[in-house]
Amino acid sequence: MRRCGDAAMQVWANKDPEIKRQVRKVIEMRLSFAGKALTELGFEGNDLTMRTRVYIGFMAGERQIFGSSKKTAKRYRQRQLDMLLCE
């Protein structure tokens, strides 16, 4: 599932239990991957949980926030990571 289709997939998931299971599986995979990366950077506990969820939420909605411009998204991505990773 591509990030730009997340909103549409959520709508579809609300109507189809199998799609809902698959969407949840993808979300869990993303949370696991990001959580492992942030754990390696030394985050733990509630801080780890919140940073992981904020990151995944941001990435899922990036196109809606910045539009379709890859240049704009790239310009803000480093700032977003800096904000996420600072203590």
Rosetta blueprint (number, residue, H / E / L):
1 M L
2 R L
3 R H
4 C H
5 G H
6 D H
7 A H
8 A H
9 M H
10 Q H
11 V H
12 W H
13 A H
14 N L
15 K L
16 D L
17 P H
18 E H
19 I H
20 K H
21 R H
22 Q H
23 V H
24 R H
25 K H
26 V H
27 I H
28 E H
29 M H
30 R H
31 L H
32 S H
33 F H
34 A H
35 G H
36 K H
37 A H
38 L H
39 T H
40 E H
41 L L
42 G L
43 F L
44 E L
45 G H
46 N H
47 D H
48 L H
49 T H
50 M H
51 R H
52 T H
53 R H
54 V H
55 Y H
56 I H
57 G H
58 F H
59 M H
60 A H
61 G H
62 E H
63 R H
64 Q H
65 I H
66 F H
67 G L
68 S L
69 S L
70 K H
71 K H
72 T H
73 A H
74 K H
75 R H
76 Y H
77 R H
78 Q H
79 R H
80 Q H
81 L H
82 D H
83 M H
84 L H
85 L H
86 C L
87 E L
